[in-house]
Structures are given as structure tokens and as C-alpha cells.
Amino acid sequence: TYGSIHYKTNDYHMGLKYLLQAYELYRELNNILNQSRTLKSIGAVYEFFKDYQKAKETYLKCISLSESIDDLNGVSNALNPLSGIYLKENKLDKAFKTIEKSIHIKEQTGDNRGLGFAIYGRAKIHDKQNNFTAAENDYLKSLEIHLNLTEHVGAMMTLNKLGNMYFKIGKPGLAKQRLKECLVEGESSDHNLIIYKAYFALYTLAIKEGNTKEALNYLEKYSENKERVQRRDV
């Protein structure tokens, strides 16, 4: 729990330290369930460090452990970010099959929070394929689930991606609306990583519109929040 608190509030190095300690303790206790859950978080930290190969290996190990004890939610929890890695590798078919399996399991187990994140994962694949109608539908489904559950980080992630998608398809008004909603959600969550991405998107929008004063304000906010993430990682 201590490790999770650190990495979920941008202190990734300290988070990894405690998560690895927890994992070793669970191995000594032969506690498969918590080994799997801890590996899921460790994989997320490796992703932040852009060590995607190590993250992939960690998620696959997590899936294997969860399958050994028939922990379906443990399997689907790791399938979701694994799909994201395949997406980064441009293996779109593999990414889509992986996230569809995660969604199917979440529907089967009734894990609504996890379903919100899984649908968000599928939206990103549609977005990457320029299938914007399907992407928008999935982003909005995911957002509805996150808002209903008061899942601030999930809502922020979805609003940020929605804003960037609207910017990409030439809908600056909707882009601004969603990005600003992301920042409002950010007031309830100490997650500067998503906040600075939203500020950068708003800065880019303002530059495109020729609004220099607004652009400089967003650039300053972007720098402040990015520095907070980097400072905690030193």
C-alpha cells in the first residue's frame, strides 16, 4: 500500500522500491494473489520509466500467476496495460484482441471500475486507427463509468485523451472543454503527470489560435506540473 501511494502520486522511484520489497515478502509467504497484484503495480512503474520490455514481462508474469489461482480480475487487470504496450509497439491486432479479452472478463466478473479502464484502453486503439466515432463512443462510456464511481484519475485520463482527439479532428471548442474538465478533476487528485499533459495540449491549442497570452499561461502551468513529477523522481 505504501508503494502504491508513492507511485500513484508521481513518486515512482520510491514507489518501485517499496513494491519490490512487498513482492519479495509475498514470495516468501507464497501468497500468489498479492504477488500478482504487486506485479501489476510494478509493471506500471516500469512503463513510466519507458522500460516497456520489462513492463511487458512483468504483466505476463502477473497473468500467469493470476491464472494459476483462477483470479480472473487479476488476469484482466494485467491484460489492460499489456494491450497498451502492444499499441505502443504498433501491434494493433494484438492490442485489440488483448483488450477485448480484458473487457469480456470485466463484464463477466462485474468489476465496473476495471471495465471503465478497459473500455478506455479500447478507445485508444480506435483513436490510433483514426476510427474516431468508435473512439469517441468508448471514451464517453469510460468517462461515464469513472464519473459515476468518482474515479478521478480514470476520468482525467479519459478527458485528456478526448480533448486531444477533438483537437486532432478539428474540434477546438470541444477539445478545450474536455481538457479544462480534466484540470477540474485534477483538483481532486495529486496526479501531475496527467495535468501537465492537459496543460501542454491547451498550450498547443492556444498557439494554433494565435492567443499568445493564453499560450504563455498554459506553458507556465505545464512547466510547473512537469517539474513536480521530475523533482519527485530524482
C-alpha positions as CSV (number, residue, x, y, z in Angstrom):
1,T,0.0,0.0,0.0
2,Y,2.8,2.4,0.9
3,G,4.5,1.7,-2.5
4,S,1.2,2.2,-4.4
5,I,0.6,5.5,-2.7
6,H,4.1,6.7,-3.8
7,Y,3.8,5.7,-7.4
8,K,0.2,6.9,-7.7
9,T,1.3,10.4,-6.5
10,N,4.2,10.6,-9.0
11,D,7.0,9.4,-6.7
12,Y,7.9,6.5,-8.9
13,H,11.4,5.6,-7.7
14,M,10.2,5.4,-4.1
15,G,7.1,3.5,-5.1
16,L,9.1,0.9,-7.0
17,K,11.4,0.4,-4.0
18,Y,8.6,-0.5,-1.7
19,L,6.6,-2.5,-4.3
20,L,9.7,-4.7,-4.9
21,Q,10.1,-5.2,-1.2
22,A,6.4,-6.2,-0.9
23,Y,6.7,-8.6,-3.8
24,E,9.7,-10.4,-2.2
25,L,7.8,-10.7,1.1
26,Y,4.7,-12.2,-0.7
27,R,7.0,-14.6,-2.5
28,E,8.4,-15.8,0.9
29,L,4.8,-16.3,2.1
30,N,3.8,-18.0,-1.2
31,N,0.9,-15.5,-1.4
32,I,0.1,-15.8,-5.1
33,L,-2.8,-13.4,-5.1
34,N,-0.7,-10.5,-3.7
35,Q,2.3,-11.4,-5.8
36,S,0.2,-10.9,-8.8
37,R,-1.4,-7.6,-7.6
38,T,2.0,-6.2,-6.7
39,L,3.5,-7.1,-10.1
40,K,0.7,-5.2,-11.8
41,S,1.8,-2.1,-10.0
42,I,5.5,-2.8,-10.6
43,G,4.7,-3.1,-14.3
44,A,3.0,0.3,-14.3
45,V,6.2,1.9,-12.8
46,Y,8.4,0.3,-15.5
47,E,6.0,1.7,-18.1
48,F,6.6,5.2,-16.6
49,F,10.3,4.7,-16.9
50,K,9.7,3.6,-20.6
51,D,11.2,0.2,-19.9
52,Y,8.4,-1.4,-22.0
53,Q,10.1,-4.8,-22.3
54,K,10.4,-5.2,-18.5
55,A,6.8,-3.9,-18.1
56,K,5.6,-6.5,-20.6
57,E,7.5,-9.3,-18.9
58,T,6.0,-8.2,-15.6
59,Y,2.5,-8.1,-16.8
60,L,2.8,-11.6,-18.5
61,K,4.1,-13.0,-15.2
62,C,1.2,-11.3,-13.4
63,I,-1.2,-13.0,-15.8
64,S,0.4,-16.4,-15.3
65,L,0.2,-16.2,-11.5
66,S,-3.4,-15.0,-11.6
67,E,-4.4,-17.8,-14.0
68,S,-2.8,-20.3,-11.6
69,I,-5.3,-19.4,-8.9
70,D,-8.3,-18.6,-11.2
71,D,-8.1,-14.9,-10.3
72,L,-10.0,-13.5,-13.4
73,N,-9.8,-9.9,-12.2
74,G,-6.1,-10.3,-11.7
75,V,-5.8,-11.6,-15.3
76,S,-7.8,-8.8,-16.8
77,N,-6.1,-6.1,-14.7
78,A,-2.8,-7.0,-16.4
79,L,-4.3,-7.6,-19.9
80,N,-5.4,-3.9,-20.0
81,P,-1.9,-2.3,-19.7
82,L,-0.4,-5.2,-21.8
83,S,-2.7,-4.1,-24.6
84,G,-1.4,-0.6,-24.2
85,I,2.2,-1.8,-24.7
86,Y,1.2,-3.7,-27.8
87,L,-0.4,-0.4,-29.0
88,K,2.9,1.4,-28.4
89,E,4.6,-1.3,-30.4
90,N,2.1,-0.7,-33.2
91,K,0.8,-4.3,-32.9
92,L,-2.8,-3.1,-33.3
93,D,-4.4,-6.5,-33.9
94,K,-2.7,-8.0,-30.8
95,A,-3.6,-4.9,-28.8
96,F,-7.2,-5.2,-29.8
97,K,-7.5,-8.9,-29.1
98,T,-5.9,-8.4,-25.7
99,I,-8.2,-5.5,-24.6
100,E,-11.3,-7.3,-25.9
101,K,-10.4,-10.3,-23.6
102,S,-10.0,-7.8,-20.7
103,I,-13.4,-6.2,-21.4
104,H,-15.0,-9.7,-21.6
105,I,-13.6,-10.7,-18.3
106,K,-14.6,-7.4,-16.6
107,E,-18.2,-7.9,-17.8
108,Q,-18.1,-11.5,-16.6
109,T,-16.9,-10.6,-13.1
110,G,-18.9,-7.4,-12.7
111,D,-15.9,-5.2,-12.0
112,N,-17.3,-1.9,-13.2
113,R,-14.3,0.2,-12.2
114,G,-12.0,-2.1,-14.1
115,L,-14.4,-2.1,-17.1
116,G,-14.1,1.6,-17.3
117,F,-10.3,1.4,-17.7
118,A,-10.6,-1.5,-20.2
119,I,-13.1,0.4,-22.4
120,Y,-10.7,3.4,-22.2
121,G,-8.0,1.0,-23.5
122,R,-10.1,0.0,-26.4
123,A,-10.9,3.7,-27.2
124,K,-7.2,4.4,-27.5
125,I,-6.8,1.7,-30.2
126,H,-9.8,3.1,-32.2
127,D,-8.2,6.5,-31.8
128,K,-4.9,5.2,-33.1
129,Q,-6.6,3.7,-36.1
130,N,-8.4,7.0,-36.8
131,N,-11.7,5.3,-36.1
132,F,-12.9,8.4,-34.3
133,T,-16.6,7.6,-34.0
134,A,-15.9,4.3,-32.2
135,A,-13.1,6.0,-30.1
136,E,-15.5,8.8,-29.0
137,N,-18.2,6.3,-28.1
138,D,-15.8,4.3,-26.0
139,Y,-14.2,7.3,-24.3
140,L,-17.6,8.6,-23.3
141,K,-18.7,5.2,-22.0
142,S,-15.4,5.0,-20.0
143,L,-15.9,8.6,-18.7
144,E,-19.4,7.9,-17.5
145,I,-18.3,4.9,-15.5
146,H,-15.4,6.8,-14.0
147,L,-17.5,9.8,-13.0
148,N,-20.2,7.6,-11.5
149,L,-17.6,5.9,-9.4
150,T,-15.8,9.1,-8.5
151,E,-12.7,7.6,-10.1
152,H,-10.7,10.9,-10.6
153,V,-7.6,9.5,-12.2
154,G,-9.6,7.5,-14.7
155,A,-11.8,10.5,-15.5
156,M,-8.7,12.6,-16.0
157,M,-7.1,10.1,-18.3
158,T,-10.2,9.9,-20.4
159,L,-10.9,13.6,-20.6
160,N,-7.3,14.3,-21.6
161,K,-7.5,11.7,-24.5
162,L,-10.9,13.0,-25.5
163,G,-9.5,16.6,-25.6
164,N,-6.5,15.5,-27.7
165,M,-8.7,13.6,-30.1
166,Y,-11.1,16.5,-30.6
167,F,-8.0,18.7,-31.3
168,K,-6.8,16.2,-33.8
169,I,-10.1,16.1,-35.7
170,G,-10.5,19.9,-35.8
171,K,-13.0,20.5,-33.0
172,P,-11.1,23.0,-30.8
173,G,-14.1,24.1,-28.8
174,L,-14.8,20.5,-27.6
175,A,-11.1,20.0,-27.1
176,K,-10.8,22.9,-24.8
177,Q,-13.9,21.9,-22.9
178,R,-12.7,18.4,-22.2
179,L,-9.1,19.4,-21.3
180,K,-10.4,22.0,-18.9
181,E,-12.7,19.4,-17.3
182,C,-9.6,17.2,-16.9
183,L,-7.9,20.0,-14.9
184,V,-11.0,20.4,-12.7
185,E,-10.8,16.6,-12.0
186,G,-7.1,17.2,-11.3
187,E,-8.0,19.4,-8.3
188,S,-9.3,16.2,-6.6
189,S,-6.2,14.1,-7.5
190,D,-2.5,14.6,-6.9
191,H,-1.6,13.4,-10.4
192,N,0.6,16.0,-12.1
193,L,1.6,13.6,-14.9
194,I,-1.9,13.9,-16.5
195,I,-2.3,17.5,-15.5
196,Y,0.8,18.7,-17.3
197,K,-0.2,16.7,-20.4
198,A,-3.6,18.6,-20.4
199,Y,-1.8,21.9,-20.0
200,F,0.5,21.1,-22.9
201,A,-2.5,20.3,-25.1
202,L,-4.2,23.6,-24.1
203,Y,-0.9,25.4,-24.8
204,T,-0.7,23.9,-28.3
205,L,-4.3,24.9,-29.0
206,A,-3.7,28.5,-27.9
207,I,-0.6,28.7,-30.1
208,K,-2.6,27.4,-33.1
209,E,-5.3,30.1,-32.4
210,G,-2.7,32.8,-32.1
211,N,-3.6,33.5,-28.5
212,T,0.0,34.3,-27.2
213,K,-1.0,35.4,-23.7
214,E,-3.1,32.3,-23.0
215,A,-0.4,30.1,-24.5
216,L,2.2,31.5,-22.2
217,N,0.0,31.0,-19.2
218,Y,-0.6,27.3,-20.2
219,L,3.1,26.8,-20.9
220,E,3.9,28.1,-17.4
221,K,1.4,25.7,-15.8
222,Y,2.7,22.9,-17.9
223,S,6.3,23.5,-16.8
224,E,5.3,23.8,-13.1
225,N,3.4,20.5,-13.1
226,K,6.1,18.6,-15.1
227,E,8.8,19.9,-12.7
228,R,6.8,18.4,-9.8
229,V,6.8,15.0,-11.4
230,Q,10.5,15.1,-12.3
231,R,11.5,16.5,-8.9
232,R,9.8,13.6,-7.1
233,D,11.7,11.2,-9.4
234,V,15.1,12.5,-8.6
